[in-house]
Amino acid sequence: MLSTLLILNPLSDESLQRIGQHFHIVYAPTAELRRAAIASHAAEIQVVLTIGSIGLQAQEIAALPKLELISALGAGFENIDVAAARERGITVSNGAGTNDACVADHAMGLLLATVRGIPQLGVALHKGIWRDALPLPPSVSGKRLGIIGMGTIGRQIARRAAGFDITIGYHNRSARADIPFEYFASPLELAQWADFLVVATPGGAGTKHLINRQILDALGPRGFIVNIARGSVIDTAALALALREGRIAGAGLDVYESEPLPPVELLDLPNAVLTPHVAGWSPESVAETVRLFLENADRHFSGQAVLTPI
């Protein structure tokens, strides 16, 4: 008999079919369906699959008496109440490492698009405006890139940036002995040094509004910022004001405090390049994160430790 799995995040038909070979699925990708699913299937659900931005709350965990495994499909798990799960002896895992390359690719794409103004140049061309009437976009190579959060994604971003002859510095909770880049003890010091900032730190209460007006002012009117981490890390109102006033040159964002609603403060800004939280999405990365979830679940139910515990 198949175990019952509650899925709280949207998935493609292909992924659902693949997972459905291993589980009886209760699919609840909206808040209304989620409430109804927990109310009607509470006595059956043994596994919950979610993502960091959707999470699973303590009261929901308490309502599921047979729950024994919670998995975040991606690396983030900031809205999963891990403490409540541990109190019940529930295993919690994530998809660490499955989409790191895809996120790093997207981060570099956002950096290039933002600094070079690629979307805006395309719009100008469609309007019949030729290069002689446009300001010169800055170069990317030869600049200084500050990475906030030097985990696996941060390191992949650094490796890609090195191919552009960019000097790399970073801020992390602590310096890493295994990487050669200059360490900065605070985001402020890093912003004062950098031409570009890329945010790759985990979300959650500990990093909420880590990037604020002071950091943006330190980055300065020729500075650019990219965020592929979590929307909560940047103070959106402060960023919008800095972009409008020209206190920073531009921003490339894939994540927002308003998710899944668009960031209304930023939509009309010509110096903001925006994508809808797709940095980690590709056919390859989705397939890999589903594969890891299934492997973790198989290991759990066969009495082995999961590969990526939280």
Beta strands, then each sheet from edge to edge (+ up, - down):
strand 1: 3-7
strand 2: 23-27
strand 3: 45-50
strand 4: 69-72
strand 5: 91-93
strand 6: 144-148
strand 7: 167-171
strand 8: 182-183
strand 9: 196-199
strand 10: 224-227
strand 11: 250-253
strand 12: 272-274
sheet 1: 2+ 1+ 3+ 4+ 5+
sheet 2: 8+ 7+ 6+ 9+ 10+ 11+ 12+
end
